[in-house]
Amino acid sequence: MTDTDLSDRILGGWLGRIAGNMLGKPVERGDYWTRQRIDAYLRRFDALPLTGYLPEPVGCEGEFELRPEWRSCVRGRVHGSCRDDDIDYAILGLELLETYGFSFSTEQVGELWLLRLPFLQTFTAERVAYRNLANGLKPPLTATYDNPYQEWIGALIRADIHGWTHPGQPRRAAAMARRDAVLSHTGNGVYGAMWAAALISAAFTASSVREALDASLAVFPASSRLARTVRRVMALYASGLTWESTLEAVEAEVAGLDWIHTVPNAAVLTAGLLYGEGDFTSTIALTVRGGLDTDSNGATAGSVAGVLCGASAIPPEWVDPLEDRVRSAVFGWDGVSITSLASRTLALANP
């Protein structure tokens, strides 16, 4: 990989993560925004197939309940990215590596949270771990004490930076992500972070989505429920089932898990990546249409697809409205440019 190619792919990862997050944010509530309701909304505005940000809910304000942030995330209203934890953690991860290097400890992850991240901008497992840190607990107790969210998706959304800074090295990326994840998660919650980091890392050198997925499955236990679910989606895709039929089959198998749990979201993400077939727009559109934690899934799918195709291949309808600007709750980073984030990431990946 040339320096130019690496730079383009890292920028593609950042742009893809932010665009996918913005696409999914208005419908981020999996218990209400089911696949069927998301598609009903899109049909209401003749927006299928989905080729850009979600349409504005003109004339149907009482018919659908979008998140309050929709006014900054829908088509025609996007002017830079709005603040979201899916982006905050990527930024915080960059500062972590710039400050402590690749030898950072789990304790240093916690110290940086307390220093840079507002408590009320954390959620589920991260908020529990933050509270435990503030009360003087140390890892791994920060992840296990009074924490019912240990296998939810929070650690997975923090993993991108480890994939971006270890291109073509999925095992090293997964090891970095694990060290970060155990601050707040256990079990499939940790495996989700390892999987995402390895998947993004492998996307730099893989010739296809399937090849990147195969590489990502080698870095955490094959017997875990996460690995079995990802392989199940891959098998259904290979059998020729439609995207809808694949998701219906897997939904029945993971019934009972919360819509923010890592496992069902990994199924939606895997399906979006496979049926998107390497096309950036199709990948993030299918992933968000899959429902559940739509902004987190859209962000990770966008990161993988952006790395696979590079920033130069991402259509302008996704990139131009971002105006090279990011809102962030991380202290000292609000208003940072996306190109600056990418160049700083490149410096770590290619010292």
ZISULMO-V225096 format. One line per field, one symbol per residue. burial: I if it has 16 or more other ideal C-beta (glycine too) atoms within 10 Angstrom, else O. A space follows every 50 residues. Layout:
BEGIN
burial=???
END
This chain:
BEGIN
burial=OOOOOIIIIIIIIIIIIIIIIIIIIIIIIIOOIIIOOIIOIIOIOOIOOI OIIIIIIOOOOOOIOIIOIIOIIIOOOIOIIIOIIIIIIIIIIIIIIOOO OOOIOIOIIIIIIOOIIOOOIIOIIIIIIIIIIOOOIOIOOIIIOOIOII IIIIIIIIIIIIIIIIIOIIOIIIIIIIIIIIIIIIOIIIIIIIIIIIII IIIIIIOOIIOIIOIIIOIIOOOIIIIOIIOIIIOIIOOOIOIOOIIOOI IOOIOOIIIIIIIIIIIIIIIIIIIIOIIIIIIIIIIIIIIIIIIIIIII IIIIIIIIIIIOOIOOOIIOIIOOOIIIIIOOIOOIOIOOIIOIIIOIIO O
END
